[in-house]
Amino acid sequence: MFNRQSYINITSLFVIISVNGLFFYKYAVIYTGTPLIFTFFYIIITVLIAYLIVKYTGKNILQDRKILITLSYILTGTVLFFILAFPRFGDIGRLPAIEDWLNRYLTGFFPYNSPHTPSSYPVIFFLAYPFHLLGNAGVLPVFGLGIFFFLIFKQADSGRGISVKLVLLVLSVTTWFEIVTRSELLFNMMLVAGVIFICERLLNPQKLNSLFYALAILTGIVLATRSVAAYMFFIYFLYRFRMNIGNLLIFGLIAVFVFASFIIPFYLWDPESFMRNGPFAVQSYLSNLPIWFMVIILIGALYAGWAVSDLQEIYFAGGILLFTAAVVSFLFRVSELGFSESLINDGYDISYFIFCIPLLLLALKDYRTDRYLGKITS
């Protein structure tokens, strides 16, 4: 699974461990006196566990699909209990941003004038609204985990491949960061992956039927959650419609129209505040990326859309593009503020690295390789 020809798995594992090592180091600096030593042992233990799972395939309970499904139910239930029973930890402002946005919206105030600088598009807040009414909008990570588990059991993979994904998910600092801070980033990316999965199963690029239009509308709704969704959809739908560009334009126009229908009312509500404090302004500031680099990422997505051949490669390409964007953004901030100020003192929001993790976990797969042909799919 991690031999020299398995470049998707090896690269994905490297990025997953690197991002989690960065998170681990940040909080090890805060809570321990020897952050480098603790981070080193965390990386070694993670690699060792992944190696043991692959090495002893068929010799442990983590190869039994029924047991893996049961473990996923137990983990989801445990996380739900934790979120309901214990308060949010730390001062990460993603849940307060959602709650303040909804409170302002429901009382007739322009919601993007929040001091918590909400960066999401409106649909994320609307999806959190029912749980806000119930008194806990912080349960979104549970649904993110639920979608993730659904996807890994639905895609063709061996028990070994599934167990590697599950164990790496549990060992990832980013997973527990999402849970304890009640962040919605994992949930957001799983919505995107879920739409891609549904379209892969149900969408016929050749037929302009009711299902075609319904999936275009669904895509537009999820597009109105956060900008990163656009990159993943750009890759996937170029791949899906590569033999029918005309229908791609129709599908894309419907999705963009639905997206705009969520955005334009907020612009009309208060144009000045929207341009100053709205999601476009906040995401542009927080990303810290110049226009020329955004164009490069878009070109990379365009190339990936024509080059990929299956869902594994789509998740991999999307994950690598988002990781690259986060790395470059982080380096720009480091050049301005220095490494310690950017990482330890929150000069840069490293939670943007989280976007790539669930995609690269989904890209891990127990596939066969050939010395000359590379990946061999069944």
C-alpha positions as CSV (number, residue, x, y, z in Angstrom):
1,M,0.0,0.0,0.0
2,F,3.0,2.3,0.6
3,N,5.5,0.9,-1.9
4,R,7.5,3.1,-4.2
5,Q,5.0,3.1,-7.0
6,S,2.1,4.1,-4.7
7,Y,2.8,7.8,-5.1
8,I,-0.7,8.9,-4.2
9,N,-0.6,7.0,-0.9
10,I,2.9,8.0,0.0
11,T,2.4,11.7,-0.8
12,S,-0.9,11.8,1.0
13,L,0.5,10.2,4.1
14,F,3.5,12.6,4.0
15,V,1.2,15.6,3.8
16,I,-1.2,14.3,6.5
17,I,1.6,13.7,8.9
18,S,3.3,17.0,8.1
19,V,0.2,19.0,8.7
20,N,-0.6,17.2,11.9
21,G,3.0,17.6,13.0
22,L,2.6,21.3,12.5
23,F,-0.5,21.4,14.7
24,F,1.1,19.1,17.3
25,Y,4.2,21.4,17.5
26,K,2.1,24.5,17.9
27,Y,0.2,23.2,20.9
28,A,3.3,21.3,22.3
29,V,5.0,24.7,22.5
30,I,2.1,26.1,24.5
31,Y,1.6,23.1,26.9
32,T,5.0,21.4,27.1
33,G,8.6,22.5,27.6
34,T,10.1,20.2,24.9
35,P,7.9,20.6,21.8
36,L,10.3,19.2,19.3
37,I,10.8,15.9,21.2
38,F,7.0,15.4,21.7
39,T,6.4,16.2,18.0
40,F,9.1,13.8,16.9
41,F,7.6,11.0,19.0
42,Y,4.1,11.8,17.7
43,I,5.3,11.5,14.0
44,I,7.2,8.3,14.7
45,I,4.2,6.7,16.5
46,T,1.8,7.6,13.7
47,V,4.1,6.2,11.0
48,L,4.7,3.1,13.0
49,I,1.0,2.4,13.6
50,A,0.3,2.9,9.8
51,Y,3.2,0.5,9.0
52,L,2.0,-2.2,11.4
53,I,-1.6,-2.1,10.0
54,V,-0.2,-2.5,6.4
55,K,2.4,-5.1,7.4
56,Y,0.1,-7.4,9.3
57,T,-2.9,-7.3,7.1
58,G,-5.3,-10.2,7.7
59,K,-3.8,-10.8,11.1
60,N,-5.8,-8.3,13.2
61,I,-9.4,-7.4,13.8
62,L,-9.0,-4.1,11.8
63,Q,-9.4,-6.1,8.6
64,D,-13.0,-7.1,9.3
65,R,-15.4,-4.8,7.6
66,K,-18.2,-5.3,10.1
67,I,-15.9,-4.5,13.0
68,L,-14.7,-1.4,11.2
69,I,-18.3,-0.2,10.7
70,T,-19.1,-0.9,14.4
71,L,-16.0,1.1,15.4
72,S,-17.1,4.0,13.2
73,Y,-20.5,4.1,14.9
74,I,-18.8,4.0,18.4
75,L,-16.5,6.8,17.5
76,T,-19.3,9.0,16.1
77,G,-21.4,8.4,19.2
78,T,-18.4,9.1,21.5
79,V,-17.8,12.4,19.7
80,L,-21.4,13.4,19.9
81,F,-21.5,12.6,23.7
82,F,-18.3,14.7,24.2
83,I,-19.7,17.7,22.3
84,L,-23.0,17.6,24.3
85,A,-21.3,16.9,27.6
86,F,-18.3,19.2,27.6
87,P,-17.9,22.8,26.7
88,R,-15.8,24.2,23.8
89,F,-12.1,24.3,24.6
90,G,-9.8,27.2,23.7
91,D,-10.5,30.6,22.1
92,I,-10.8,29.5,18.5
93,G,-13.7,31.7,17.2
94,R,-15.4,29.6,14.6
95,L,-18.4,28.5,16.7
96,P,-18.8,32.0,18.2
97,A,-18.7,33.4,14.7
98,I,-21.6,31.1,13.6
99,E,-23.6,31.9,16.7
100,D,-23.1,35.6,16.5
101,W,-23.9,35.6,12.7
102,L,-27.2,33.8,13.4
103,N,-28.1,36.0,16.3
104,R,-27.5,39.2,14.2
105,Y,-29.4,37.7,11.3
106,L,-32.4,36.7,13.4
107,T,-32.6,40.1,15.1
108,G,-32.4,42.1,11.8
109,F,-28.8,43.2,12.0
110,F,-26.4,42.8,9.1
111,P,-24.7,39.5,10.1
112,Y,-21.3,40.0,8.5
113,N,-20.6,43.1,10.8
114,S,-19.7,40.6,13.5
115,P,-16.5,41.2,15.5
116,H,-15.7,37.5,15.0
117,T,-15.2,38.1,11.3
118,P,-17.2,35.2,9.9
119,S,-15.6,34.0,6.6
120,S,-18.1,31.5,5.3
121,Y,-20.8,32.0,2.8
122,P,-24.4,32.0,4.1
123,V,-25.3,28.3,3.5
124,I,-22.9,27.1,6.4
125,F,-24.8,29.4,8.8
126,F,-28.2,28.2,7.5
127,L,-27.2,24.6,8.0
128,A,-26.1,25.3,11.6
129,Y,-29.4,27.1,12.3
130,P,-31.5,24.1,13.4
131,F,-28.8,23.1,15.9
132,H,-28.5,26.7,17.0
133,L,-32.2,26.6,17.8
134,L,-31.7,23.4,19.8
135,G,-28.9,25.2,21.8
136,N,-25.8,23.6,20.3
137,A,-24.5,24.6,16.9
138,G,-21.2,22.9,17.7
139,V,-22.4,19.4,16.5
140,L,-21.4,20.0,12.9
141,P,-18.1,18.0,13.3
142,V,-20.3,14.9,14.1
143,F,-22.0,15.2,10.8
144,G,-18.6,15.7,9.1
145,L,-17.4,12.4,10.6
146,G,-20.6,10.7,9.6
147,I,-20.2,11.7,6.0
148,F,-16.5,10.7,6.1
149,F,-17.3,7.2,7.4
150,F,-20.1,6.8,4.8
151,L,-17.8,7.7,2.0
152,I,-14.9,5.4,3.0
153,F,-17.2,2.4,3.3
154,K,-18.9,3.1,0.0
155,Q,-15.8,3.5,-2.1
156,A,-14.1,0.2,-3.3
157,D,-11.3,-0.6,-0.9
158,S,-9.9,-3.4,1.2
159,G,-10.2,-3.8,4.9
160,R,-6.6,-2.7,5.2
161,G,-7.2,0.5,3.2
162,I,-10.2,1.4,5.3
163,S,-8.5,0.6,8.6
164,V,-5.5,2.9,7.6
165,K,-7.9,5.7,6.9
166,L,-9.8,5.2,10.2
167,V,-6.6,5.0,12.3
168,L,-5.1,8.1,10.7
169,L,-8.3,10.0,11.2
170,V,-8.2,9.1,14.9
171,L,-4.5,9.9,15.2
172,S,-4.8,13.3,13.4
173,V,-4.5,16.3,15.7
174,T,-6.7,18.1,13.2
175,T,-9.6,15.8,13.9
176,W,-9.5,16.5,17.6
177,F,-8.9,20.2,16.9
178,E,-12.2,20.3,15.0
179,I,-14.0,18.5,17.8
180,V,-12.8,20.4,20.8
181,T,-13.0,23.8,19.2
182,R,-16.4,23.0,17.4
183,S,-15.0,24.0,14.1
184,E,-17.0,23.4,10.9
185,L,-14.1,22.9,8.4
186,L,-14.2,19.1,8.3
187,F,-18.0,19.3,7.9
188,N,-17.6,21.8,5.1
189,M,-15.2,19.6,3.1
190,M,-17.3,16.5,3.6
191,L,-20.3,18.3,2.2
192,V,-18.2,19.0,-0.9
193,A,-16.9,15.4,-1.1
194,G,-20.5,14.2,-0.5
195,V,-21.8,16.1,-3.5
196,I,-19.0,14.7,-5.6
197,F,-19.9,11.2,-4.5
198,I,-23.6,11.7,-5.3
199,C,-22.8,13.2,-8.7
200,E,-20.5,10.3,-9.5
201,R,-23.3,7.8,-8.7
202,L,-26.3,9.7,-10.2
203,L,-25.3,12.3,-12.7
204,N,-25.4,11.5,-16.4
205,P,-23.5,14.2,-18.2
206,Q,-25.3,13.4,-21.5
207,K,-28.9,13.9,-20.3
208,L,-30.6,17.1,-19.4
209,N,-33.2,15.6,-17.2
210,S,-34.7,16.5,-13.8
211,L,-31.9,14.8,-11.9
212,F,-29.3,16.8,-13.9
213,Y,-30.9,20.1,-12.8
214,A,-31.4,18.9,-9.2
215,L,-27.7,18.0,-8.9
216,A,-26.7,21.4,-10.4
217,I,-28.9,23.1,-7.7
218,L,-27.4,21.0,-5.0
219,T,-23.9,21.9,-6.2
220,G,-24.7,25.6,-6.2
221,I,-26.0,25.3,-2.6
222,V,-22.8,23.6,-1.4
223,L,-20.8,26.1,-3.4
224,A,-22.3,28.8,-1.2
225,T,-20.5,27.4,1.9
226,R,-16.9,28.5,1.3
227,S,-14.6,29.4,-1.6
228,V,-12.5,26.2,-1.4
229,A,-15.6,24.3,-2.7
230,A,-15.1,25.9,-6.0
231,Y,-11.7,24.4,-6.6
232,M,-12.9,20.9,-5.9
233,F,-16.0,21.3,-8.1
234,F,-13.8,22.8,-10.8
235,I,-11.6,19.7,-10.8
236,Y,-14.5,17.2,-10.6
237,F,-16.9,18.6,-13.1
238,L,-14.2,19.2,-15.7
239,Y,-13.4,15.5,-15.3
240,R,-17.1,14.5,-15.3
241,F,-18.1,16.6,-18.4
242,R,-14.8,16.3,-20.4
243,M,-16.7,14.7,-23.2
244,N,-19.6,17.2,-23.1
245,I,-18.5,20.8,-22.5
246,G,-21.9,22.2,-23.6
247,N,-23.7,20.5,-20.8
248,L,-20.9,21.5,-18.4
249,L,-21.7,25.1,-19.2
250,I,-25.4,24.6,-18.5
251,F,-24.7,22.7,-15.2
252,G,-22.1,25.4,-14.2
253,L,-24.5,28.3,-15.0
254,I,-27.2,26.8,-12.9
255,A,-24.8,26.2,-10.0
256,V,-23.5,29.8,-10.2
257,F,-27.0,31.2,-10.3
258,V,-27.9,29.3,-7.1
259,F,-24.7,30.5,-5.5
260,A,-25.5,34.1,-6.5
261,S,-29.0,33.8,-5.1
262,F,-27.5,33.3,-1.6
263,I,-24.9,36.0,-2.0
264,I,-26.7,38.9,-3.7
265,P,-29.4,39.5,-1.0
266,F,-26.6,40.2,1.5
267,Y,-24.9,42.6,-0.8
268,L,-28.2,44.4,-1.4
269,W,-28.8,44.5,2.3
270,D,-25.7,46.6,3.0
271,P,-23.4,47.0,0.0
272,E,-20.7,49.0,1.9
273,S,-20.6,46.6,4.9
274,F,-20.6,43.5,2.6
275,M,-17.6,44.8,0.6
276,R,-15.8,45.7,3.8
277,N,-16.7,42.8,6.1
278,G,-18.4,40.2,3.9
279,P,-17.0,36.7,3.1
280,F,-15.0,37.8,0.0
281,A,-13.1,40.5,1.9
282,V,-12.5,38.3,5.0
283,Q,-11.4,35.2,2.9
284,S,-9.1,37.4,0.8
285,Y,-7.5,38.9,3.9
286,L,-7.1,35.6,5.8
287,S,-5.8,33.7,2.8
288,N,-3.0,36.3,2.3
289,L,-2.5,35.1,-1.3
290,P,-1.8,37.4,-4.2
291,I,-4.0,37.3,-7.3
292,W,-1.2,35.8,-9.4
293,F,-0.9,32.8,-7.2
294,M,-4.7,32.3,-7.2
295,V,-4.5,32.2,-11.0
296,I,-1.7,29.5,-10.7
297,I,-3.9,27.4,-8.4
298,L,-6.8,27.8,-10.9
299,I,-4.6,26.6,-13.7
300,G,-3.5,23.7,-11.6
301,A,-7.2,22.8,-11.0
302,L,-7.8,23.1,-14.7
303,Y,-5.0,20.7,-15.5
304,A,-6.1,18.3,-12.8
305,G,-9.6,18.2,-14.1
306,W,-8.3,17.0,-17.5
307,A,-5.7,14.6,-16.0
308,V,-7.5,12.7,-13.3
309,S,-9.2,9.3,-14.0
310,D,-11.1,8.4,-10.9
311,L,-12.4,9.7,-7.5
312,Q,-9.1,8.7,-5.8
313,E,-7.2,11.0,-8.1
314,I,-9.8,13.8,-7.7
315,Y,-9.5,13.8,-3.9
316,F,-5.7,13.6,-4.2
317,A,-5.4,16.5,-6.7
318,G,-7.8,18.7,-4.7
319,G,-6.0,17.9,-1.4
320,I,-2.6,18.7,-2.9
321,L,-3.8,22.0,-4.4
322,L,-5.4,23.1,-1.1
323,F,-2.3,22.1,0.8
324,T,-0.1,24.0,-1.6
325,A,-2.3,27.1,-1.2
326,A,-2.1,26.9,2.6
327,V,1.7,26.4,2.5
328,V,2.3,29.4,0.3
329,S,-0.2,31.5,2.3
330,F,1.6,30.5,5.5
331,L,5.1,31.3,4.1
332,F,3.9,34.8,3.0
333,R,2.7,35.4,6.6
334,V,6.0,34.0,8.0
335,S,7.9,36.4,5.7
336,E,6.0,39.3,7.2
337,L,5.8,38.3,10.9
338,G,8.4,35.6,11.5
339,F,7.8,31.9,12.1
340,S,7.0,32.0,15.9
341,E,4.6,35.0,15.6
342,S,2.8,33.3,12.7
343,L,2.5,29.8,14.1
344,I,2.6,30.1,17.9
345,N,1.0,33.6,18.4
346,D,-1.7,33.1,15.9
347,G,-0.4,35.5,13.3
348,Y,-1.6,32.9,10.8
349,D,-4.7,30.8,11.1
350,I,-3.2,27.3,10.5
351,S,-6.7,25.8,10.5
352,Y,-6.7,26.4,6.8
353,F,-4.4,23.4,6.5
354,I,-7.3,21.3,7.7
355,F,-9.1,21.6,4.3
356,C,-6.7,19.1,2.7
357,I,-6.7,16.5,5.4
358,P,-10.1,14.7,4.8
359,L,-9.5,14.8,1.0
360,L,-6.1,13.2,1.3
361,L,-7.5,10.6,3.8
362,L,-10.1,9.7,1.2
363,A,-7.3,9.5,-1.4
364,L,-5.6,6.7,0.5
365,K,-6.5,3.4,-1.1
366,D,-5.2,-0.1,-1.2
367,Y,-4.5,-0.3,-4.9
368,R,-2.2,-2.5,-6.9
369,T,0.9,-1.1,-8.7
370,D,3.1,-2.1,-11.5
371,R,6.8,-1.1,-11.9
372,Y,6.1,0.5,-15.3
373,L,2.4,1.2,-15.4
374,G,1.9,2.7,-12.0
375,K,-1.6,2.4,-10.6
376,I,-3.7,-0.6,-11.6
377,T,-7.4,-0.3,-11.0
378,S,-9.8,-3.3,-10.9
